[in-house]
Amino acid sequence: MNLDDYRRTARAWLAENAGTDDPREFMAKLYDAGYSGITWPEQWGGQGLTQEEERAFAAEARHYSLPLYIFSIGLGMTGPTLVDRGSDEQRARFVRPLLRGEEVWCQLFSEPGAGSDVASLQTRAVRDGDDWIVNGQKVWTSVAQHADWGLLLARTNVDVPKHRGLTMFVVNMRDPGVTVRPLKDMTGRAFFNEIFFDDVRVPDAHRVGEADDGWSVAVTTLLHERLSISAGVGMSGQKDDPTSLEALRRRVDAADPYVRDQLVELHIRSRALALFNQRLSQETRAGIFPGARGSAAKLLLAELTMFKADLATSLAGPGALVGDDPLAHALALAPAMALGGGTNEIMRNIVGDRVLNLPPEPRVDKTVPFKDLKVGTQA
Ligand SMILES: Cc1cc2nc3c(=O)[nH]c(=O)nc-3n(C[C@H](O)[C@H](O)[C@H](O)COP(=O)(O)OP(=O)(O)OC[C@H]3O[C@@H](n4cnc5c(N)ncnc54)[C@H](O)[C@@H]3O)c2cc1C
């Protein structure tokens, strides 16, 4: 099917089905129509198409508010990690149910003492026959209250430096040893959670990659995370963004020279990010790995989100922040973009170090065994 026909068919399908409110029911319909996992390998349940089809579908989907939020971690991060790094058994077991919305996923990396420096995490997994026993705590885990499975990064070796003693696992979030407690943020809603693991048994068959090589798997996940956040996976369909150029033009006097100037600035920034994302996806298709430039895209999106929220508020005035105005919600949500998926400071460090080849931050703990470090609750 040529791209125009593809787009037309997608438009007609969305017009008929976008009203489905139940997230799992909607994902099943999306999958059955061939619009879930558009670029994912056919062998594991995807459509095996190109990013052009994916972009065409996303452009049509943007006219709707689709109930995709709870699938954003699975589609943007854990699923692509399993496709890249999972065993064939893991791909066969997990990828199709994820794409059909039968199973929801979360990503269990951050801990109270390990966010930016996630390699200093303390959740332990200890080998016991064919299983591993997991104990510890995670925090800021998005959508975990809905999740069936989680991708867990845990410490398996304390005698080696911090990056070399981690292992990645698939953990069953319905296990009785897993406690999920939603955390309310300043929007008044609970987007993320804290999680406690008490003697949770994980089969070795659910290990992703080699034991003690979890850091390289985590890097794969973080790369997908930054690319998917900047490309808007899971955010797609937020047609009612009250800070968009269109929404602001409806709301304020666009004849005012100051307002026009600000709206042009918003247009330029949005367009620059869209073109940068387009370039990254074209390069990916041509076999050029985006690598650390994914962090630059994520940083640009975080800065754009804050700029839009500030601009919208200053143009709309304080009245917009009372009552049920959607702007109040957008303003409270905006700073999350500068934290989740890595903070702006960390993105700048990565870009400086790996894109611009500036001298890296000094790392005094690089060769010290983890058990000798003063991190987290470790004395
Ligand atoms: C909305 C949202 C959703 C999230 N979802 C998930 C999820 O699903 N799964 C998950 O595992 N985690 C998730 N996180 C956690 C997120 O990855 C962390 O919040 C983030 O990595 C920062 O870690 P921290 O909160 O511990 O802050 P810290 O690392 O304690 O940082 C505190 C401050 O110090 C600065 N800082 C730290 N180190 C440096 C440095 N070397 N150089 C310069 N500045 C530095 C930071 O930029 C920040 O301003 C989410 C967070 C948010 C906000």
The ligand as an SDF file (V2000), in Angstrom:
LIG
                    3D

 53 58  0  0  0  0  0  0  0  0999 V2000
    7.2740   11.7750   35.9000 C   0  0  0  0  0  0  0  0  0  0  0  0
    8.4100   10.8520   36.2360 C   0  0  0  0  0  0  0  0  0  0  0  0
    8.3160    9.5250   35.8590 C   0  0  0  0  0  0  0  0  0  0  0  0
    9.3410    8.6430   36.1790 C   0  0  0  0  0  0  0  0  0  0  0  0
    9.2020    7.3250   35.8200 N   0  0  0  0  0  0  0  0  0  0  0  0
   10.1650    6.4340   36.1440 C   0  0  0  0  0  0  0  0  0  0  0  0
   10.0190    5.0370   35.8340 C   0  0  0  0  0  0  0  0  0  0  0  0
    9.0170    4.6090   35.2530 O   0  0  0  0  0  0  0  0  0  0  0  0
   10.9920    4.1740   36.2040 N   0  0  0  0  0  0  0  0  0  0  0  0
   12.1250    4.5950   36.8410 C   0  0  0  0  0  0  0  0  0  0  0  0
   12.9920    3.7660   37.1230 O   0  0  0  0  0  0  0  0  0  0  0  0
   12.2970    5.9030   37.1820 N   0  0  0  0  0  0  0  0  0  0  0  0
   11.3500    6.8280   36.8430 C   0  0  0  0  0  0  0  0  0  0  0  0
   11.5040    8.1740   37.1760 N   0  0  0  0  0  0  0  0  0  0  0  0
   12.6840    8.5780   37.9450 C   0  0  0  0  0  0  0  0  0  0  0  0
   13.6740    9.4480   37.1680 C   0  0  0  0  0  0  0  0  0  0  0  0
   14.4390    8.6610   36.2820 O   0  0  0  0  0  0  0  0  0  0  0  0
   14.5470   10.1430   38.2200 C   0  0  0  0  0  0  0  0  0  0  0  0
   13.7160   11.0530   38.9190 O   0  0  0  0  0  0  0  0  0  0  0  0
   15.7010   10.8940   37.6100 C   0  0  0  0  0  0  0  0  0  0  0  0
   16.6310   10.0040   37.0350 O   0  0  0  0  0  0  0  0  0  0  0  0
   16.4090   11.7780   38.6670 C   0  0  0  0  0  0  0  0  0  0  0  0
   16.7550   11.0490   39.7900 O   0  0  0  0  0  0  0  0  0  0  0  0
   16.3790   11.5620   41.2600 P   0  0  0  0  0  0  0  0  0  0  0  0
   14.9310   11.9160   41.2580 O   0  0  0  0  0  0  0  0  0  0  0  0
   16.8460   10.5300   42.2290 O   0  0  0  0  0  0  0  0  0  0  0  0
   17.2010   12.8920   41.4410 O   0  0  0  0  0  0  0  0  0  0  0  0
   18.7450   13.0320   41.8560 P   0  0  0  0  0  0  0  0  0  0  0  0
   19.5640   12.0820   41.0440 O   0  0  0  0  0  0  0  0  0  0  0  0
   18.8500   12.9220   43.3410 O   0  0  0  0  0  0  0  0  0  0  0  0
   19.0590   14.5000   41.3830 O   0  0  0  0  0  0  0  0  0  0  0  0
   18.7750   15.6640   42.1720 C   0  0  0  0  0  0  0  0  0  0  0  0
   19.2900   16.8850   41.4400 C   0  0  0  0  0  0  0  0  0  0  0  0
   20.7180   16.8090   41.3140 O   0  0  0  0  0  0  0  0  0  0  0  0
   21.1140   16.9380   39.9550 C   0  0  0  0  0  0  0  0  0  0  0  0
   22.2670   16.0600   39.6800 N   0  0  0  0  0  0  0  0  0  0  0  0
   22.4310   14.7730   40.0950 C   0  0  0  0  0  0  0  0  0  0  0  0
   23.5980   14.2880   39.6310 N   0  0  0  0  0  0  0  0  0  0  0  0
   24.1870   15.2830   38.9060 C   0  0  0  0  0  0  0  0  0  0  0  0
   25.4110   15.3870   38.1810 C   0  0  0  0  0  0  0  0  0  0  0  0
   26.2620   14.3560   38.1010 N   0  0  0  0  0  0  0  0  0  0  0  0
   25.6840   16.5600   37.5540 N   0  0  0  0  0  0  0  0  0  0  0  0
   24.8160   17.6240   37.6390 C   0  0  0  0  0  0  0  0  0  0  0  0
   23.6440   17.5770   38.3120 N   0  0  0  0  0  0  0  0  0  0  0  0
   23.3390   16.4330   38.9490 C   0  0  0  0  0  0  0  0  0  0  0  0
   19.9090   16.4670   39.1500 C   0  0  0  0  0  0  0  0  0  0  0  0
   19.9080   17.0050   37.8370 O   0  0  0  0  0  0  0  0  0  0  0  0
   18.7550   16.9920   40.0010 C   0  0  0  0  0  0  0  0  0  0  0  0
   18.5000   18.3430   39.7000 O   0  0  0  0  0  0  0  0  0  0  0  0
   10.4900    9.0910   36.8810 C   0  0  0  0  0  0  0  0  0  0  0  0
   10.5660   10.4290   37.2810 C   0  0  0  0  0  0  0  0  0  0  0  0
    9.5410   11.3100   36.9560 C   0  0  0  0  0  0  0  0  0  0  0  0
    9.6640   12.7450   37.3830 C   0  0  0  0  0  0  0  0  0  0  0  0
  1  2  1  0
  2  3  1  0
  2 52  2  0
  3  4  2  0
  4  5  1  0
  4 50  1  0
  5  6  2  0
  6  7  1  0
  6 13  1  0
  7  8  2  0
  7  9  1  0
  9 10  1  0
 10 11  2  0
 10 12  1  0
 12 13  2  0
 13 14  1  0
 14 15  1  0
 14 50  1  0
 15 16  1  0
 16 17  1  0
 16 18  1  0
 18 19  1  0
 18 20  1  0
 20 21  1  0
 20 22  1  0
 22 23  1  0
 23 24  1  0
 24 25  2  0
 24 26  1  0
 24 27  1  0
 27 28  1  0
 28 29  2  0
 28 30  1  0
 28 31  1  0
 31 32  1  0
 32 33  1  0
 33 34  1  0
 33 48  1  0
 34 35  1  0
 35 36  1  0
 35 46  1  0
 36 37  1  0
 36 45  1  0
 37 38  2  0
 38 39  1  0
 39 40  1  0
 39 45  2  0
 40 41  1  0
 40 42  2  0
 42 43  1  0
 43 44  2  0
 44 45  1  0
 46 47  1  0
 46 48  1  0
 48 49  1  0
 50 51  2  0
 51 52  1  0
 52 53  1  0
M  END
$$$$
